[in-house]
Amino acid sequence: MNKIKVNDEVLIIAGKDKGKRGKVLNVNLKTNKVLVEGINISKKSVKADQNNPNGGFLDKEMPLSISSIMHYSPKADKRSRVGVKKVDGKNARFLKACGTVL
């Protein structure tokens, strides 16, 4: 079972944005990369076209490695590991720091 999913609240534990929080926008399991809202912003130059007649620079979110993030527990106000347990006969993810079911 994949422990990181879209719309999860995560905390960045490595890199230039260490300590920041954000929401997961996209998960790519083939490359083990995630896209987090407002994190790992990079400048990308764009050519002029019909929509943008002047061209210029665009701020773009770049993917992070899955190993650079952890789930954030709002109850405990810290990062947390994720466990899997049976709830009503189905597997459910829960935060080990506070026991909250995701």
C-alpha positions in Angstrom: 0.0 0.0 0.0 1.3 3.4 -1.0 1.7 5.6 2.1 1.9 9.0 0.3 -1.2 10.0 -1.6 -2.6 13.2 -3.3 -3.9 15.8 -0.9 -1.9 14.6 2.1 -0.3 17.2 4.3 3.5 16.7 4.3 6.5 18.3 5.9 9.8 18.7 4.0 12.7 17.1 5.9 15.6 17.7 3.4 16.7 20.3 0.8 16.4 24.0 0.4 12.8 24.1 1.7 13.4 22.0 4.9 10.8 22.7 7.6 8.1 23.9 5.2 4.7 22.3 4.9 2.5 21.7 1.9 -0.1 19.6 0.2 0.8 16.8 -2.3 -0.4 17.6 -5.8 1.0 14.6 -7.7 2.7 11.3 -7.0 4.9 9.5 -9.5 5.6 6.0 -8.3 7.8 5.1 -11.2 10.4 7.8 -10.5 9.6 8.0 -6.7 8.9 11.8 -7.0 6.2 14.0 -5.6 5.0 17.5 -6.4 4.2 19.6 -3.3 2.2 22.8 -3.5 4.4 25.9 -3.0 7.6 23.9 -2.4 10.8 23.6 -4.5 10.0 26.6 -6.7 12.2 27.1 -9.8 12.4 29.8 -12.4 11.6 28.6 -15.9 12.1 30.8 -19.0 9.2 30.8 -21.5 9.2 32.1 -25.0 6.7 34.6 -26.3 3.6 33.0 -27.7 -0.1 33.9 -28.4 -1.1 33.6 -24.7 2.0 35.4 -23.3 3.2 38.0 -25.9 6.2 39.2 -23.8 7.6 35.8 -22.7 9.7 36.0 -19.6 10.2 33.9 -16.5 7.7 31.6 -14.8 7.8 30.2 -11.2 7.2 26.5 -11.4 7.0 23.8 -8.7 9.5 21.0 -9.4 9.3 17.4 -8.1 10.9 16.2 -4.9 12.1 12.8 -3.9 9.7 10.8 -1.8 12.4 10.3 0.7 12.6 14.1 1.4 9.1 14.3 2.8 7.1 12.9 5.8 3.5 13.2 6.8 2.6 16.1 9.1 0.5 15.5 12.2 -1.5 18.6 13.1 -2.6 17.1 16.5 1.0 16.4 17.6 2.4 19.4 15.6 5.3 17.4 14.2 6.2 15.0 11.5 5.0 11.4 11.7 5.5 8.0 10.3 2.6 6.2 8.7 1.3 2.7 9.6 -1.4 0.5 8.2 -4.1 -1.2 10.2 -7.4 -2.9 9.5 -10.5 -0.8 9.9 -13.9 -2.4 9.1 -12.1 -5.1 7.1 -10.1 -2.7 4.9 -6.6 -1.4 5.2 -6.4 2.2 6.5 -3.4 4.5 6.9 -2.8 6.1 10.3 -0.3 8.5 11.7 1.9 6.9 14.4 2.5 10.2 16.3 -1.1 10.8 17.2 -3.1 7.7 15.9 -5.2 9.8 13.4 -6.6 7.7 10.5 -6.0 9.3 7.1 
